[in-house]
Amino acid sequence: MSVGDVAGLIAAIAFVALVGFLAVPVMRLGGVFKQATKSVKELTEHTVPILDEAATTVEATNSQLEKVDTITTATAEVTQNVSAMMALFSATVGGPLIRLAAFTYAVRSTFTKRGKKDS
């Protein structure tokens, strides 16, 4: 066995030791990846029902909002109708009512003045 053979043998043993030394962290890293995969799977199993429930809640909320929109539209129409009705009532009854009030005031004033003259 020559010096070159011994050096080659030492280099081969060192290389095997290096591979063995690096194999331990790689195997541990494999375990970490296995745990990460398991955690992601569990998270997915728990998240999917929550997302389905959230989607159902959003659909129900949209349905209720459509109903509220219908109610709001109807309320706006009723408000416009009442406003128009009040304007019509005011124009129809307001003028004659003011004239009637003026007439009764004039009659009352006249009777009050006559009552004071007679006394």
VOGU-3710 file (C-alpha; in Angstrom, 3 decimals, decimal comma):
1> msvgdvagli> 0,000/0,000/0,000  1,506/3,253/-1,092  1,095/6,713/0,326  -1,333/7,563/-2,492  -3,497/4,570/-1,614  -3,563/5,535/2,066  -4,444/9,114/1,148  -7,241/7,834/-1,107  -8,514/5,564/1,654  -8,510/8,450/4,160
11> aaiafvalvg> -10,302/10,663/1,641  -12,922/7,960/1,042  -13,472/7,474/4,789  -13,717/11,261/5,249  -16,240/11,434/2,400  -18,349/8,633/3,950  -18,201/10,394/7,324  -19,261/13,664/5,659  -22,172/11,962/3,913  -23,194/10,291/7,177
21> flavpvmrlg> -22,883/13,607/9,021  -25,055/15,395/6,424  -27,581/12,567/6,225  -28,840/13,201/9,777  -30,015/16,825/9,109  -31,514/15,777/5,761  -33,510/13,027/7,478  -34,654/15,479/10,159  -35,632/17,918/7,417  -37,687/15,105/5,874
31> gvfkqatksv> -39,482/14,694/9,214  -40,146/18,441/9,319  -41,630/18,305/5,818  -43,788/15,336/6,832  -45,113/17,277/9,869  -45,679/20,372/7,707  -47,671/18,277/5,228  -49,743/16,804/8,045  -50,388/20,267/9,533  -51,452/21,684/6,166
41> keltehtvpi> -53,791/18,716/5,644  -55,393/19,231/9,087  -55,660/22,971/8,488  -57,346/22,325/5,149  -59,790/19,890/6,736  -60,769/22,512/9,324  -60,773/25,477/6,951  -62,970/24,083/4,180  -66,105/23,765/6,365  -65,538/27,267/7,714
51> ldeaattvea> -65,270/28,640/4,187  -68,425/26,775/3,171  -70,264/28,219/6,170  -68,961/31,703/5,361  -70,190/31,352/1,774  -73,617/30,274/3,033  -73,700/33,250/5,408  -72,769/35,645/2,603  -75,529/34,221/0,400  -78,085/34,630/3,199
61> tnsqlekvdt> -76,882/38,167/3,836  -77,191/39,037/0,153  -80,731/37,659/0,162  -81,630/39,808/3,173  -80,019/42,857/1,571  -82,134/42,333/-1,540  -85,226/42,327/0,677  -84,044/45,496/2,425  -83,442/47,096/-0,978  -87,011/46,234/-1,997
71> ittataevtq> -88,358/47,697/1,249  -86,261/50,839/0,812  -87,506/51,303/-2,742  -91,114/50,859/-1,646  -90,612/53,310/1,221  -89,167/55,896/-1,165  -92,186/55,493/-3,460  -94,614/55,834/-0,533  -92,783/58,948/0,640  -93,049/60,494/-2,818
81> nvsammalfs> -96,749/59,628/-3,000  -97,436/61,115/0,442  -95,509/64,256/-0,483  -97,492/64,639/-3,693  -100,741/63,994/-1,812  -99,898/66,627/0,800  -99,060/69,145/-1,917  -102,384/68,401/-3,621  -104,293/68,588/-0,326  -102,573/71,855/0,563
91> atvggplirl> -103,372/73,349/-2,835  -106,961/72,080/-2,828  -107,972/72,743/0,765  -105,392/75,310/1,831  -106,665/78,227/-0,265  -110,335/77,905/0,700  -109,382/77,235/4,335  -107,386/80,464/4,451  -110,332/82,332/2,926  -112,710/80,774/5,475
101> aaftyavrst> -110,382/81,794/8,319  -110,202/85,320/6,963  -113,995/85,450/6,624  -114,590/84,210/10,195  -112,063/86,725/11,486  -113,851/89,503/9,649  -117,250/88,376/10,977  -115,887/88,115/14,532  -114,250/91,521/14,274  -117,475/93,013/13,001
111> ftkrgkkds> -119,547/91,541/15,828  -116,955/92,621/18,392  -116,994/96,209/17,077  -120,830/96,307/17,055  -120,952/94,904/20,565  -118,685/97,678/21,800  -120,724/100,365/19,986  -123,998/99,144/21,490  -122,630/99,182/25,019
//
